[in-house]
Structures are given as C-alpha cells and as structure tokens.
Amino acid sequence: MSEVSVTKDVVYGEAAEGRPLRLDLYRPAQPNGSAVILVHGGGWSKGDRGMLAEHAKHLARDGFVALAPEYRLTPEAPWPAQIHDVKRAIRWTRGQAPSLGFEPDRLCLQGHSAGAHLVLLAAGTPNEPRLDPPDADTSISAACAAVAAIYPPVLMYRGETRPSGGTAARALPGCDVSDEACDLASPIRHVSAAYPPAMLLHGDVDKVVPVSASRRFEEALRAAGGRVDLHIFAGLPHGFGNNPKLRPMLMTMISGFFQRTVADPQAFVMETPAPAREPAPAS
C-alpha cells in the first residue's frame, strides 16, 4: 500500500466567538481524484476526530483524500451546532478541492454512530437553510456524491414511546424542543430520489442504535427511488467499527463502495447477459 501524508490541526472554519474548528488531513501518494470526510461518533457529547485516524489512513492508501474534522459537542453547544460544523467542513473541503487534488463533485461522507446521523442528514439536506450555519457561504455546494453510515441514528423522537428504529431526542439537546425539530433532525425525513448513493452497515445485536434504524432507512430510501446498500452483521454490537480485527474488512467494503459509486464507476459496470435464444424448430 502507498504512503500517506498526515497534516493535523488544519483550521477549516470558525464557530461562535471566533472558536476555531480543526481537522486532520490524510493525503494519498497516488490520488484517485476523490475525497472522503469522516465524522466520528460518541453520542454527540464526546469523542474526537482521532478516533477515525486508522479508518482515514485506509482510505488514503486506497487513493482518497481523507479528512477527519472535529465538531462542537453538546456540552459546548446544543443542536444544531453539530450539523452546522459538518456543513462547514463540507464546504471548506469542496472549496479546497484544487489544492487538495480531487474533483469537487467527488466528495463523499462517512460517519460512525452520531457521526453517521450527521452525514446522513447532511447528504439529504444540501439546500436546507434551517440546517446551515448563519455564516454559510451558499455559493459553495454542501452536496456529497455518496455516503456511508455505520450504525446510524435515523429517527429522533420525543416522549416515552419508542418508534421502530427511533433514538430519543433527549440525547441531542436542542433537537428535543419540538416534534418539528425532531423531524428536521431525522435523516429518514429527508430521503428522496435525489439522495446520493448510500451504504448502511449495522450489527444485529446493537443495544445503542437498534438495527431497525438502518432497515427503516433502507426501506424509505428504496421507496423514494434512491440507491442504497444495506449490510447487516450477525452477532455484532454497537461500535464494532472500532475493533482492530474488524476495521480492515469494514474499510475495504466502504472504500469499494466509494470506488464503485464515485471514484471509478466505469470499472464496475457489468453487462447484462443477453437472453438465451430459443432453439430453432426442427425442419
């Protein structure tokens, strides 16, 4: 595998009161013209961008420019600060495409757990002003070309009755103020035929985010006319993507998905076999 150049603490934006936002940049020796932003998990309240360093290095060795940004956690700032920062990272990355060496329309997103919620939401709302930071430069697109989500929360809810695939909104302070706010923060409410190709990965013994979340999202996206791959892993719990024994398999799957849908789709085109011809009748 090729070498990876790592640059840490790159400032990609500024939040309230001049608070700098930083990312770590992983550059490939042999770029394939595509980039991936990786967003960490931690229940929106903890975690850091270093959690995805090995995941980013894997993508960079496969030719992707990989970027792992921080975002403000809920102890520092309530919702929607988290999606604001992810959209800042998307626009900054696209704006830097020439210097980073990738095509602006080949920008992908990958997220884990709370980060998976954020990337699915960003993928479905590139033109939603209610989820943009107040200083957004809307002349730069916030769209992505494909998205991979590992055990994603997809449906936020209030109250004591948990819907299938639901995640309690109280886990994301600021999202829990109304049912309307929950809907706006729920990726499943933003699926459409225009949604970018998506890959979902989930364990079927997940006790944090139920596997029904990914099943419901897949059903909704297919019904809307979107493209989606769903991978359910038997016996795996929440957080399996951080297991060093499982991570190579996971990242090979995700890298292959981004190559198939964005970096080199022509290489994966398969011709449909011609139908068998009926034998000529005997004379």
Secondary structure by P-SEA (a helix, b strand, c coil): cbbbbbbccccccccccbbbbbbbbbbbcccccbbbbbbbbccccccccccaaaaaaaaaaaccbbbbbbcccccccccaaaaaaaaaaaaaaaaaccccccccccbbbbbccaaaaaaaaaaacccccccccccccccccccccbbbbcccccccccccccccccccccccccccccaaaaaaacccccccccccbbbbbbbcccccccaaaaaaaaaaaaaacccbbbbbbccccccccccccaaaaaaaaaaaaaaaccccccccccccccccccccccc
